[in-house]
Amino acid sequence: MSILGSIGMILAVVLVANGMGSEYSWNTIRPYFTLQRKPFKNVTSKLIAAAVFIVAGMIIGLLIAILLGSLFTAIRGFSLGPGFQHGEFLQGTNY
């Protein structure tokens, strides 16, 4: 999961940079910096929107990982009992 978190962070940076670069190449963000008194409101709103989508993607990915983990655990025949919560799994008694 930590590897996926690192890759997810890199992908999030690429997503935000791509969005800002596209706005710059379409000449839609330059007028905001020259015409408005507070030009960073638009940039901040774009970053907040990107953060909402990134967090939503993380939550969806986590839910899919939990569901697939439960599915594969059931397919392999292991139980989802309370042994894991009580530390028996860490002691090696479930093998």
C-alpha positions in Angstrom: 0.0 0.0 0.0 2.9 2.4 0.6 4.1 1.9 -3.0 0.6 2.7 -4.2 0.6 5.8 -2.0 3.8 7.0 -3.6 2.6 6.4 -7.1 -0.7 8.0 -6.2 1.2 11.2 -5.0 3.2 11.3 -8.2 0.0 10.9 -10.3 -1.7 13.6 -8.3 1.1 16.1 -9.0 1.0 15.2 -12.7 -2.8 15.7 -12.7 -2.5 19.2 -11.2 0.4 20.2 -13.3 -1.4 19.0 -16.4 -4.5 20.9 -15.5 -2.6 24.1 -14.9 -0.5 23.7 -18.0 -3.6 23.2 -20.1 -5.1 26.3 -18.7 -2.0 28.2 -19.5 -1.8 26.9 -23.1 -5.4 27.7 -23.7 -4.8 31.3 -22.6 -7.6 31.1 -20.0 -5.5 31.6 -16.9 -3.3 34.5 -18.0 -6.2 37.1 -18.0 -7.0 36.2 -14.4 -3.5 37.2 -13.3 -3.6 40.5 -15.2 -7.2 41.6 -14.7 -8.1 40.7 -11.2 -7.0 42.2 -8.0 -6.7 38.8 -6.3 -5.7 36.4 -9.0 -4.9 33.5 -6.8 -8.6 32.9 -6.0 -9.0 31.2 -9.3 -5.9 29.1 -8.9 -6.9 28.2 -5.4 -10.3 27.1 -6.5 -8.7 24.9 -9.2 -6.4 23.3 -6.6 -9.3 22.7 -4.3 -11.3 21.0 -7.1 -8.3 18.8 -7.9 -7.9 17.9 -4.2 -11.5 16.9 -4.1 -11.1 14.6 -7.1 -7.8 13.2 -5.7 -9.4 12.4 -2.3 -12.4 10.8 -4.0 -10.1 8.7 -6.1 -8.2 7.6 -3.0 -11.4 6.6 -1.2 -12.7 4.7 -4.2 -9.4 2.9 -4.5 -9.4 2.0 -0.8 -12.9 0.6 -1.0 -12.1 -1.5 -4.1 -9.0 -2.8 -2.3 -11.0 -3.8 0.8 -13.7 -5.5 -1.4 -11.2 -7.4 -3.5 -9.2 -8.4 -0.4 -12.4 -9.8 1.2 -13.3 -11.5 -2.1 -9.9 -13.2 -2.5 -9.9 -14.2 1.2 -13.3 -15.9 0.8 -12.1 -17.6 -2.5 -9.0 -19.0 -0.8 -11.2 -20.4 2.0 -9.8 -18.3 4.9 -12.3 -16.9 7.4 -12.8 -13.2 8.2 -13.1 -14.0 11.9 -12.0 -11.9 14.9 -8.6 -13.7 15.1 -6.9 -10.9 13.2 -8.2 -8.3 15.6 -7.1 -10.1 18.7 -3.5 -10.6 17.6 -3.6 -14.3 16.8 -2.7 -13.5 13.2 0.5 -11.6 14.3 1.5 -14.5 16.6 1.3 -17.0 13.7 -1.4 -19.3 15.0 -3.6 -18.9 12.0 -1.2 -20.7 9.6 
